[in-house]
């Protein structure tokens, strides 16, 4: 079974931090998305139809550059959902590794 979640971002929203706990595909459904993958030196500007494969235990920052930008996160549960204790522990620590610091500037 494949899990697909769809999200909508507003251009005025602050970037959102996500911790990826399993292999996932981020696909832009509408608008443009600004994606930062921690540890990657470049930012990604993704237009409608573009996608990025995300590795587990990766932290990303996502923001919409336009009003009503939509993206989906899809994961494939080909392993039947079974994960080792080590994988569960790494995912747990990755989610709690560092608190997010977001600065909002209002005009």
N, C-alpha and C positions, 0 to 999 in steps of 0.2 A: 504494500500500500504506500502511496505517496502523499505526503502532507504538504499542502500549499496554503500559505497565508498571504493575504493582500493588505497593504497599508496605504494610507493617503497622507501626504505631507503638504503643508502649506508653506509658501515661500517665506512667511514671517516666523515660522517655527525655528527654534534653536536646533542645532545639530543634535541628533539622538545617538547615544552610545548603545551598541549591541555587542554581546559576547556570543560568538557562534560556538555551539556545543557539539555539532556534528556537521558533516559535509552538507553544504547547502548551495543553492544557486539563487543569486539575486538577479531578478529580471525587471527592467523598467517597463511598465505597462502603459504609462501616459506621462507626458512632460519630460522633465530632465531631473536627474538625481546627481548630487555631489557626494561621492563616496571616498572616505579616507580609511585605509587599512593600516592599523598600527604596525610599524616596522617596514612599511613600503614607502620608499622615498617620494613617490608621486601620488597626487590625488587623481581621482577618476571622475570625469564628467560623462555621464551615461545618458544617452537619448533614448526615446521610445524604441523598444525592441532589443536594446543592448542587454547583455548579461555578463555576470562575473561568477566564477566558481570560487566558493569560500571554503577554506580548510577549517577543520575543528580547532577549537581553542584559540581562535583569532578574535581580536577586538576590532570592531569597525565603528565608524561614525558616519551617519547618513543624514542628508539634508535635501530638501526640495528647493530647486532654484526658481520654480514657478508656483503659482497657486494650483492646488489639486494635482500634484505630481503623485502618481501611483507606482508602487513597486510590489513585487511578490518575493517571498522567500520560500523555496521548495526544497524538501529533503526527501531522500529515498530510503525507505526502511528495508532494504534488501536483506539485511541480517536478521530480520524478524524481531527487531527491537532489543535483542539481547546485547548487553554491553558488559565488559569486564569491570571488576571493582576499580581497577586502575583508571579506566576511562571515566567512570562516574566521579571518582575523586578529582581527576584533572579538570573536568567540567565544573565541578563545585568550586574549586579554588580559582579557576579562571573567572568565574562570575563575581568573586569577592576580592580579586587581586588588588584593585585600586579604585577608590571612589572617583566618580566622574566629577570634573570641575568644568562648569559651563558658565561663561560670562555673557550676560545679555545686555546689549546697549540699546536703549530706547531713545528714539528721536522725537 
